[in-house]
């Protein structure tokens, strides 16, 4: 489904991309997946892809929300690069996802909660700061951080 957004970046409006990513994370949690959601938009704010984690459902350790939306958008664009696109994800990307974001030449990365244990943008390997990184997007962290963090905390609390 492709939808035109009235406001492609941030803002607390119901159709803001991070709000949609959070909805995808909530749906992922109902499937027993770690609640992470992602939305990829083009330069006009049109949603190209949206997804939540599906690693358990697909028995695929690479089926992170970020990977799924990048794959879907690349397939639709018939290109391995998405230079005019912005990615919204509820959790700081891991090293695998950061590498894919770099290789896809994503323009901007917006993420919610930081991930001190598995993140690779502001934590861990600081992927985009490495001299071997091919492309570093503009990065905006902490978008709806409280809501994203609470979703993850409640998910893991229920499982302990």
TORPATI-855854 format. One line per field, with one value per atom (N, C-alpha, C): chain; atom name; residue in one letter; x, y, z. Coordinates in Angstrom, 1 decimal. Layout:
N
chain <- (A ...)
name <- (CA ...)
resn <- (A ...)
X <- (X ...)
Y <- (Y ...)
Z <- (Z ...)
END
This chain:
160
chain <- (A A A A A A A A A A A A A A A A A A A A A A A A A A A A A A A A A A A A A A A A A A A A A A A A A A A A A A A A A A A A A A A A A A A A A A A A A A A A A A A A A A A A A A A A A A A A A A A A A A A A A A A A A A A A A A A A A A A A A A A A A A A A A A A A A A A A A A A A A A A A A A A A A A A A A A A A A A A A A A A A A A A A A A A A A A A A A A A A A A A A A A A A A A A A A A A A A A A A A A A A A A A A A A A A A A A A A A A A A A A A A A A A A A A A A A A A A A A A A A A A A A A A A A A A A A A A A A A A A A A A A A A A A A A A A A A A A A A A A A A A A A A A A A A A A A A A A A A A A A A A A A A A A A A A A A A A A A A A A A A A A A A A A A A A A A A A A A A A A A A A A A A A A A A A A A A A A A A A A A A A A A A A A A A A A A A A A A A A A A A A A A A A A A A A A A A A A A A A A A A A A A A A A A A A A A A A A A A A A A A A A A A A A A A A A A A A A A A A A A A A A A A A A A A A A A A A A A A A A A A A A A A A A A A A A A A A A A A A A A A A)
name <- (N CA C N CA C N CA C N CA C N CA C N CA C N CA C N CA C N CA C N CA C N CA C N CA C N CA C N CA C N CA C N CA C N CA C N CA C N CA C N CA C N CA C N CA C N CA C N CA C N CA C N CA C N CA C N CA C N CA C N CA C N CA C N CA C N CA C N CA C N CA C N CA C N CA C N CA C N CA C N CA C N CA C N CA C N CA C N CA C N CA C N CA C N CA C N CA C N CA C N CA C N CA C N CA C N CA C N CA C N CA C N CA C N CA C N CA C N CA C N CA C N CA C N CA C N CA C N CA C N CA C N CA C N CA C N CA C N CA C N CA C N CA C N CA C N CA C N CA C N CA C N CA C N CA C N CA C N CA C N CA C N CA C N CA C N CA C N CA C N CA C N CA C N CA C N CA C N CA C N CA C N CA C N CA C N CA C N CA C N CA C N CA C N CA C N CA C N CA C N CA C N CA C N CA C N CA C N CA C N CA C N CA C N CA C N CA C N CA C N CA C N CA C N CA C N CA C N CA C N CA C N CA C N CA C N CA C N CA C N CA C N CA C N CA C N CA C N CA C N CA C N CA C N CA C N CA C N CA C N CA C N CA C N CA C N CA C N CA C N CA C N CA C N CA C N CA C N CA C N CA C N CA C N CA C N CA C N CA C N CA C N CA C N CA C N CA C N CA C N CA C N CA C N CA C N CA C N CA C N CA C N CA C N CA C N CA C N CA C N CA C)
resn <- (X X X X X X X X X X X X X X X X X X X X X X X X X X X X X X X X X X X X X X X X X X X X X X X X X X X X X X X X X X X X X X X X X X X X X X X X X X X X X X X X X X X X X X X X X X X X X X X X X X X X X X X X X X X X X X X X X X X X X X X X X X X X X X X X X X X X X X X X X X X X X X X X X X X X X X X X X X X X X X X X X X X X X X X X X X X X X X X X X X X X X X X X X X X X X X X X X X X X X X X X X X X X X X X X X X X X X X X X X X X X X X X X X X X X X X X X X X X X X X X X X X X X X X X X X X X X X X X X X X X X X X X X X X X X X X X X X X X X X X X X X X X X X X X X X X X X X X X X X X X X X X X X X X X X X X X X X X X X X X X X X X X X X X X X X X X X X X X X X X X X X X X X X X X X X X X X X X X X X X X X X X X X X X X X X X X X X X X X X X X X X X X X X X X X X X X X X X X X X X X X X X X X X X X X X X X X X X X X X X X X X X X X X X X X X X X X X X X X X X X X X X X X X X X X X X X X X X X X X X X X X X X X X X X X X X X X X X X X X X X X)
X <- (0.8 0.0 0.9 0.7 1.4 0.5 1.0 0.1 1.0 0.4 1.0 0.8 1.9 1.8 1.7 0.9 0.8 2.1 2.7 4.0 5.0 5.9 6.8 7.8 8.1 9.1 8.6 8.8 8.5 7.1 7.0 5.7 4.9 3.9 3.2 1.9 1.7 0.5 0.3 -1.0 -1.2 -0.6 -0.4 0.2 1.7 2.3 3.8 4.4 5.5 6.1 6.5 7.0 7.4 6.1 5.0 3.8 3.4 3.6 3.2 4.2 5.5 6.5 6.2 5.8 5.4 4.2 3.2 2.1 2.6 3.5 4.1 4.8 5.5 6.2 5.1 4.0 3.0 2.4 2.2 1.7 2.7 4.0 5.1 5.0 4.8 4.7 3.6 2.4 1.3 1.6 2.6 3.1 4.2 4.6 5.6 7.0 7.1 8.3 8.8 10.1 10.6 9.9 9.3 8.5 9.4 9.8 10.5 9.7 9.5 8.8 9.6 9.4 10.1 9.2 9.5 8.8 9.8 9.7 10.6 9.8 10.2 9.4 10.4 9.8 10.6 10.6 11.3 11.5 10.2 9.1 7.8 7.0 7.5 6.8 5.9 5.9 5.1 5.7 4.9 5.4 5.7 6.9 7.3 7.2 7.4 7.3 7.1 6.5 6.3 6.3 6.9 7.0 7.4 7.2 7.7 8.6 9.3 10.2 9.4 10.1 9.5 10.5 11.5 12.6 12.1 11.2 10.6 9.6 8.8 7.8 8.4 9.4 10.1 11.3 11.6 12.8 14.0 14.2 15.2 15.8 17.0 17.7 17.9 17.8 17.9 16.6 15.5 14.2 13.8 14.8 14.5 13.7 12.9 12.0 12.7 13.9 14.7 15.0 15.4 15.8 14.6 13.5 12.3 11.8 11.8 11.4 12.4 13.6 14.6 14.5 14.4 14.2 13.0 11.9 10.6 10.8 11.3 11.5 12.5 13.6 14.5 13.9 13.1 12.5 11.5 10.7 9.8 10.5 11.6 12.4 13.3 13.4 14.3 15.7 16.1 17.5 17.9 19.2 19.8 20.1 19.8 20.0 18.7 18.6 17.5 17.9 18.6 19.3 18.4 17.2 16.3 15.2 15.6 14.6 15.1 14.1 14.3 13.7 14.4 14.0 13.7 12.5 12.1 12.0 12.7 12.7 12.6 11.9 11.6 12.8 13.8 15.0 16.2 17.3 18.6 19.0 19.3 19.7 21.0 21.0 22.1 23.1 24.3 25.3 24.9 24.1 23.6 22.7 21.8 20.9 21.6 22.6 23.3 24.1 24.7 25.4 24.5 23.3 22.3 21.8 21.6 21.3 22.4 23.6 24.7 24.8 24.7 24.8 23.6 22.4 21.2 21.3 22.2 22.4 21.2 20.6 19.5 19.9 19.0 19.4 19.4 18.3 18.2 17.7 18.2 17.8 17.2 16.0 15.3 15.0 15.5 15.2 14.7 13.9 13.3 14.3 14.2 15.0 16.4 17.3 18.7 18.8 19.9 20.0 21.5 21.8 23.1 23.7 22.9 23.4 23.6 22.7 22.8 22.9 22.8 22.8 24.2 24.2 25.5 25.6 24.7 24.7 25.3 24.7 25.2 25.9 25.8 26.4 27.2 27.9 28.7 29.7 29.6 30.7 30.6 29.5 29.4 29.6 28.8 29.1 29.3 28.5 28.6 29.8 30.4 31.6 32.9 32.8 34.0 34.5 35.8 36.4 36.1 35.7 35.3 33.9 33.1 31.7 31.5 30.8 30.6 29.7 28.7 27.8 27.2 27.1 26.5 25.3 24.1 22.9 23.0 22.1 21.9 21.2 21.5 21.0 20.3 19.0 18.2 17.7 18.3 17.8 16.9 16.2 15.4 14.0 13.6 12.2 11.2 10.3 9.3 10.0 11.1 12.0 11.2 10.5 9.8 8.8 8.0 7.0 7.7 8.7 9.4 10.1 10.7 11.3 10.4 9.2 8.2 7.6 7.5 7.0 7.9 9.2 10.2 10.3 10.3 10.3 9.2 8.0 6.8 6.8 7.3 7.4 8.3 9.5 10.4 10.0 9.4 8.9 7.9 7.0 6.0 6.7 7.8 8.5 9.4 9.6 10.5 9.8)
Y <- (-1.2 0.0 1.2 2.1 3.4 4.5 5.3 6.4 7.7 8.8 10.1 10.7 11.1 11.7 13.2 13.8 15.3 15.9 15.2 15.7 14.5 14.5 13.4 13.2 14.2 14.1 14.5 13.7 13.9 14.4 15.3 15.8 14.7 15.1 14.1 13.7 14.0 13.7 12.2 11.8 10.3 9.6 10.3 9.7 9.9 10.4 10.6 9.2 9.1 7.8 7.0 7.7 7.0 6.4 7.1 6.6 5.3 5.3 4.0 2.9 3.3 2.3 1.7 2.6 2.1 1.1 1.4 0.5 -0.8 -0.8 -2.1 -2.8 -2.1 -2.8 -3.5 -2.8 -3.4 -4.6 -4.6 -5.8 -6.9 -6.6 -7.6 -8.3 -7.5 -8.1 -9.1 -8.8 -9.7 -11.1 -11.0 -12.3 -13.0 -12.4 -13.0 -12.5 -11.5 -11.0 -9.9 -9.6 -8.4 -7.2 -6.3 -5.3 -4.1 -4.3 -3.3 -3.1 -1.9 -1.6 -0.6 -0.6 0.3 0.8 2.0 2.6 3.3 3.1 3.7 4.6 5.9 6.9 7.5 7.9 8.6 10.1 10.8 12.3 13.1 12.6 13.3 12.9 11.9 11.4 10.2 9.7 8.5 7.3 6.5 5.3 4.3 3.8 2.8 1.4 1.3 0.0 0.2 -0.8 -0.7 -2.2 -2.4 -3.8 -3.8 -4.9 -5.2 -6.4 -6.7 -7.8 -9.1 -10.0 -11.3 -12.5 -12.3 -13.3 -14.7 -14.7 -16.0 -16.6 -15.7 -16.2 -16.8 -16.1 -16.6 -17.5 -17.7 -18.5 -17.9 -16.6 -15.9 -14.8 -15.0 -14.1 -12.7 -12.6 -11.3 -10.6 -11.1 -10.5 -9.5 -8.5 -7.4 -6.4 -5.6 -4.6 -3.8 -3.3 -2.5 -3.2 -4.4 -5.3 -5.5 -5.8 -6.1 -4.9 -3.7 -2.5 -2.1 -2.3 -2.0 -2.9 -4.2 -5.2 -4.9 -4.6 -4.4 -3.1 -2.1 -0.8 -1.0 -1.7 -2.0 -2.8 -3.8 -4.6 -3.8 -3.0 -2.1 -1.1 -0.6 0.4 -0.2 -1.6 -2.3 -1.7 -1.4 -0.9 -1.3 -1.4 -1.7 -0.5 0.7 1.9 2.8 3.4 4.3 5.6 6.4 7.6 8.8 8.8 9.9 9.4 8.3 7.8 7.9 8.0 8.1 6.9 6.4 5.2 5.6 5.2 5.4 4.0 3.9 2.6 2.8 2.0 2.2 1.9 1.2 0.9 1.1 1.6 1.8 0.6 0.7 -0.4 -1.2 -2.5 -3.3 -3.1 -3.8 -3.7 -4.2 -5.3 -5.9 -4.8 -4.2 -3.3 -2.0 -1.6 -0.4 -0.6 -1.7 -2.0 -1.9 -2.5 -2.5 -1.1 -0.3 1.1 1.9 1.6 2.2 1.8 0.5 0.0 0.5 0.6 1.1 2.6 3.3 4.7 5.5 5.0 5.7 7.1 8.1 9.5 9.9 9.5 9.9 8.7 8.5 7.5 8.2 7.9 8.3 7.1 7.1 6.0 6.4 5.5 5.8 5.5 4.3 4.0 3.6 4.0 3.6 2.1 1.4 0.0 -0.2 0.0 -0.1 -1.5 -2.5 -3.9 -4.3 -4.0 -4.4 -3.4 -2.1 -1.0 -0.8 -0.2 0.0 1.4 2.3 3.7 4.6 4.6 5.4 4.5 3.2 2.3 1.3 0.4 -0.6 -0.2 -0.7 -0.4 1.0 1.7 3.0 2.9 2.1 1.7 2.9 3.9 5.0 5.9 5.8 6.6 5.9 4.6 3.9 4.4 4.4 4.9 4.0 2.8 1.8 1.9 2.7 2.9 3.6 2.9 3.5 4.7 4.8 5.9 6.0 7.2 7.5 8.4 7.9 8.8 9.9 10.9 11.8 11.0 11.2 10.4 11.2 10.8 11.5 10.5 10.4 9.4 10.0 9.2 9.6 10.1 9.7 10.1 9.2 9.7 8.9 7.8 8.2 7.3 6.6 7.4 6.9 5.8 6.1 5.1 3.8 4.0 2.9 2.0 2.7 2.0 1.3 1.9 1.2 0.0 0.0 -1.1 -2.3 -2.0 -3.1 -3.6 -2.7 -3.1 -4.0 -3.6 -4.4 -5.7 -5.8 -7.1 -8.0 -7.6 -8.5 -8.7 -7.8 -8.0 -9.2 -9.3 -10.3 -11.7 -11.7 -13.0 -13.5 -12.7 -13.1 -13.6)
Z <- (0.0 0.0 0.0 -0.9 -1.0 -0.6 0.4 0.8 0.8 0.5 0.5 1.9 2.6 3.9 3.8 4.6 4.7 5.2 6.2 6.8 6.8 5.9 5.8 6.9 7.7 8.7 10.1 11.0 12.4 12.7 13.6 14.0 14.7 15.5 16.3 15.6 14.3 13.6 13.5 13.5 13.4 12.2 11.1 10.0 9.9 10.9 10.8 10.7 10.0 9.7 11.0 12.1 13.3 14.0 13.9 14.5 13.8 12.5 11.7 12.1 12.2 12.6 14.0 14.9 16.2 16.1 15.2 15.0 14.5 13.6 13.0 14.1 15.1 16.2 17.1 17.3 18.2 17.6 16.3 15.6 15.6 15.5 15.6 17.0 18.0 19.4 19.5 18.8 18.9 18.2 17.3 16.7 17.5 18.6 19.4 19.0 18.1 17.6 18.5 18.6 19.3 18.6 19.4 18.8 18.2 17.0 16.2 14.9 14.6 13.3 12.5 11.2 10.3 9.2 8.7 7.6 6.7 5.4 4.5 3.6 3.5 2.7 1.7 0.6 -0.5 -0.1 -1.0 -0.7 -0.6 -1.1 -1.1 0.1 0.9 2.0 1.7 0.5 0.2 0.8 1.5 2.1 1.0 1.0 0.0 0.6 1.9 2.6 4.1 4.8 6.2 6.7 7.8 8.3 9.8 10.4 11.8 11.7 12.7 12.8 12.4 11.7 11.3 11.4 12.3 12.4 12.8 13.8 14.2 13.2 12.7 11.7 10.5 10.0 8.7 9.0 10.3 10.6 9.9 10.0 9.2 10.2 10.6 11.5 10.9 9.6 8.9 8.7 9.1 8.9 9.9 10.1 10.9 10.1 10.8 10.2 9.1 9.5 8.5 7.3 7.4 6.3 5.4 6.0 5.2 4.4 5.0 4.2 3.1 3.4 2.4 1.2 1.5 0.4 -0.4 0.2 -0.5 -1.4 -0.9 -1.6 -2.8 -2.5 -3.6 -4.7 -4.3 -5.3 -6.2 -5.5 -6.3 -7.2 -6.7 -7.5 -8.5 -8.4 -9.3 -9.2 -8.0 -7.8 -6.4 -6.2 -4.9 -4.1 -4.7 -4.0 -3.8 -2.7 -2.4 -1.9 -2.7 -2.2 -1.8 -2.2 -1.8 -0.8 -0.1 0.9 2.3 3.2 4.6 5.3 6.3 7.1 8.5 9.0 10.3 11.0 12.1 12.8 14.3 15.0 16.4 17.3 16.9 17.7 16.9 17.6 16.9 16.1 14.9 14.1 14.6 14.3 14.6 13.5 13.6 12.6 11.3 11.2 10.0 9.3 10.0 9.4 9.0 9.9 9.5 8.2 8.0 6.8 5.6 5.8 4.7 4.4 5.4 5.2 4.4 4.8 4.1 2.6 2.4 1.0 0.2 0.8 0.0 -0.2 0.5 0.3 0.8 1.9 2.6 2.9 2.6 2.9 4.3 5.1 6.5 7.3 8.5 9.4 10.6 11.0 12.2 13.0 14.3 15.1 16.5 17.1 18.4 19.6 20.2 21.3 20.9 21.8 21.6 22.1 21.6 22.0 22.4 23.7 24.2 24.0 24.0 23.8 22.4 21.5 20.1 19.1 19.4 18.5 17.9 16.7 16.0 15.4 15.9 15.4 16.4 17.6 18.7 19.8 19.6 20.6 19.8 20.5 19.9 18.8 17.6 16.6 16.0 16.3 15.6 14.1 13.5 12.1 11.1 11.2 10.3 10.5 11.6 11.9 11.5 11.0 10.6 9.2 9.1 7.8 6.6 6.9 5.8 5.4 6.1 5.8 4.4 3.5 2.2 2.1 3.0 3.0 4.4 4.9 6.2 6.0 6.4 6.3 7.4 7.2 8.3 9.3 10.6 11.7 12.7 13.1 14.1 15.0 16.2 17.2 18.2 19.0 20.1 19.7 18.5 18.0 18.6 19.4 20.1 21.0 21.5 22.3 23.5 24.2 25.4 25.0 24.0 23.5 23.0 22.2 21.6 22.7 23.7 24.8 25.7 26.0 26.8 26.1 24.8 24.1 24.2 24.1 24.3 25.7 26.7 28.1 28.5 28.1 28.4 27.7 26.5 25.8 26.5 26.9 27.6 29.0 29.7 31.0 31.1 30.1 30.0 29.8 29.2 28.9 30.0 31.0 32.1 33.3)
END
